[in-house]
Amino acid sequence: MIPPCPICKKPVGDGPAPFCSKRCSDIDLGRWLKGNYAIPGPAIDESEGQPSRDDDDPQIDLS
């Protein structure tokens, strides 16, 4: 059995799998781009300082 479209729950037909239509596919993409979905990653320790961008750049002597 094929699962229904994750957006509208209609049966999946000839549209872009796993969606039933381009519209539902675009809705899903918009949700990803807006940050509605997220893949969890490792916890970030906020107490540790991050190096500034300038610290990572090598010093170049142009003289």
C-alpha positions in Angstrom: 0.0 0.0 0.0 1.3 3.5 -0.9 1.1 6.0 1.9 -1.0 9.1 1.2 0.4 12.6 0.3 2.0 14.0 3.5 0.5 17.4 2.9 -3.1 16.9 1.9 -3.6 13.1 2.6 -5.0 12.4 -0.9 -3.8 9.3 -2.7 -0.5 9.7 -4.5 -0.9 9.5 -8.2 1.4 10.6 -11.1 2.7 13.6 -9.2 6.2 14.0 -7.8 6.5 11.2 -5.1 5.8 11.2 -2.2 3.3 14.1 -3.0 0.1 13.9 -5.0 0.9 17.1 -7.0 3.4 19.8 -7.7 1.4 22.1 -5.4 1.9 19.9 -2.4 5.6 19.5 -3.3 5.9 23.3 -3.4 4.1 23.6 0.0 6.5 21.2 1.5 9.6 23.0 0.1 8.3 26.3 1.4 8.0 24.8 4.9 11.6 23.6 4.7 12.8 27.0 3.5 10.9 28.9 6.2 12.4 26.7 8.9 9.2 24.9 9.9 11.0 21.6 9.7 14.3 20.9 11.2 16.7 18.0 11.5 18.0 17.8 15.1 21.7 17.9 15.5 24.1 17.8 18.4 23.6 20.3 21.2 25.6 23.5 21.0 27.3 24.7 24.2 26.5 28.4 24.3 29.0 29.1 27.1 32.0 28.4 24.8 33.2 31.4 22.8 33.3 31.2 19.1 36.3 32.6 17.4 35.6 35.8 15.4 35.9 35.8 11.7 39.1 37.9 11.8 40.9 35.3 13.9 40.5 32.7 11.1 41.9 34.9 8.4 45.6 34.6 7.8 47.7 37.8 7.9 49.0 38.7 4.5 51.9 41.2 4.2 51.5 43.1 0.9 54.7 45.1 1.3 
